[in-house]
Amino acid sequence: MDGFGDAIEKHRHELHVHCYRMLGSFDEAEDMVQETFLRAWRRQDTLQSEAGLRAWLYRIATNTCLDFLRANPRRPEPREAPVVADSWLDWPVRTAVPWLQPYPDDLLDAVIERETIELAFLAAVQHLPPRQRAVLILRDVLGWPAQETAEALEISVAAVKSALQRARPVLREHLPAQRLTSATAEEMAVVQRYVDALEKADPSLLPELLRQDVYQTMPPAPMWILGREAFLAAWTPAMVGEGSWGDWRLVVTRANRQPAVAAYLRTPVDSLYRPYWIAVLRIEDGLIAQITTYGRDLFPAFDLPDSFSAARSS
């Protein structure tokens, strides 16, 4: 087919999102897209028509991800006790998905629904065996017919229906009771107040922003914090007093259709603010319910500067 490279390149982004849903990892999804394109080049003779290119590529991408998961089997891990916790709170999260990464909103198409890309959905999907996961994504997220899904996975229609019947209850079990809705002005006001509290190094501004059972996870590290008082106890020393880490500046961004903040730290011996962490916030009923914090290695994916001066931050 003439212009084959250009034709498949047009689908790179949506295939990346598809592989991301399958794997939960932004970086691994990129590797799978590259492998998908390599396989597509080698199998050009199996493409029956240009009209079927998109579905053909999705079929290759899905099976590429399944091959990866067969070679690299993994399941969510039982979560250990939180490192800091309000003693009376029950654990809201019993498993961890250490490979889960955020997806920058700037790279998401407008047509991608929030509920199919939020971190909670991605984490829940990882509890499914790979084939059930593929069936659920193709059928319930992409809206493929059962016959087309069966052909893509080389299984029977009956097997597709069975897999979907098993997958849906597991997904519901691991999803939060409240699903996220479209971003609101109230939500962004909460984010700005959170930013102000950290930049002012004033932990007294945080309690009214946090749910009593707020929790913070830090993939891939196993450590996590449970409860408002525990969160304040863990973070106050980093903000004020002799143990303060330095001066914080935060940049508001978005990931997985959720608000996020990228934190820069200027230590007492440095003249620049340097990347430190990215936190994705889950806001429910006007309060922060969950904070998922990632390391500085993800700053390039969000097109964030590698440093900036105190003059620029003022």
C-alpha positions, 0 to 999 in steps of 0.5 A, a space after each residue: 500500500 502506497 504511503 503505508 508509513 504515513 497511514 499508520 502514523 496517523 493512528 499512533 496517538 490513539 494506539 498509545 492510549 489503547 496500550 496505556 489502558 491495557 498496561 497502565 504504564 505510559 512508558 511501556 505503552 510507547 514501547 508497545 506502539 513501536 512494536 505494533 508498527 514494526 509488526 504492521 510493517 512485517 504483515 502488510 500483506 495481511 491487511 485486506 483493505 485500507 478501510 480496515 486499517 484502524 481495526 487491523 492496527 488495534 488488533 495488532 496492538 492488543 495482541 502485542 500487549 497480550 504478548 508482553 503481559 504473557 512474557 512479563 506477568 504481574 498482578 496488583 500486590 497486597 498493600 502493606 500497612 500505611 507508614 503513617 495512619 490515623 489509627 481509627 481509619 480502615 484501609 481504603 485501598 488493599 492492593 497496589 499497582 506499582 507500575 501505574 503511571 499518569 497520562 498527561 491531559 495535553 496528550 489526550 484527545 477531547 473524545 476520550 471519556 474521563 471515566 475510561 482514563 482516570 487513574 482509578 479505572 486504570 488501576 481497577 482494570 489491572 486486576 483483570 487477567 490480560 484476556 479479560 482486560 482486552 475484551 472489556 476494553 475492546 467491548 466496553 471502552 471502544 464499543 467493538 461488536 462481539 464478533 469483531 472482538 472475537 476475531 481480533 483475539 482469535 477466540 469464539 464469540 461465546 468466549 468473548 461474552 463469558 470473559 466480559 461477564 467475568 470482567 465486569 463484576 471484578 472491575 466494579 469491585 475495585 472502582 471507587 463508589 463515586 466516579 469523577 465528573 467533569 472538572 468544575 470551578 469549585 474543583 480548581 479552586 480547591 487545587 489553587 488553595 492546595 497550591 497556596 498552602 504548600 507555597 506559603 508553607 502553611 500546613 494550617 491551610 490544609 485540613 479544610 481541603 482534605 477529606 478525613 480519610 484522605 490517603 496518599 500513595 507513591 507508586 512505585 514505592 510501597 509507602 503510603 499515608 492514610 488519614 488527614 491527621 497522618 498526612 499533616 503529621 508527615 508533611 508539616 516537617 517538610 514545610 516548616 521549621 528546621 526540618 523544612 526541605 526548602 521553598 516550594 513552587 507548584 505548577 498546576 497541570 492535569 493528568 488522566 482528566 484529573 487535576 495535578 500539580 508538579 512540585 519544584 523545590 529550591 533548597 537553601 543551598 540552591 538558586 534554582 527550583 528543581 523538579 521534585 514530584 507530580 501529584 494527581 489529585 482525586 477530588 470528591 464533593 469539594 475535598 481532596 480524597 486521594 493524592 497519587 504522587 510520582 517522581 521527577 522522571 515524569 516531568 518531560 512527559 508533561 512538557 515541564 521545565 527542568 528548572 527555573 529561577 526564583 525571579 521567574 517564580 515570583 
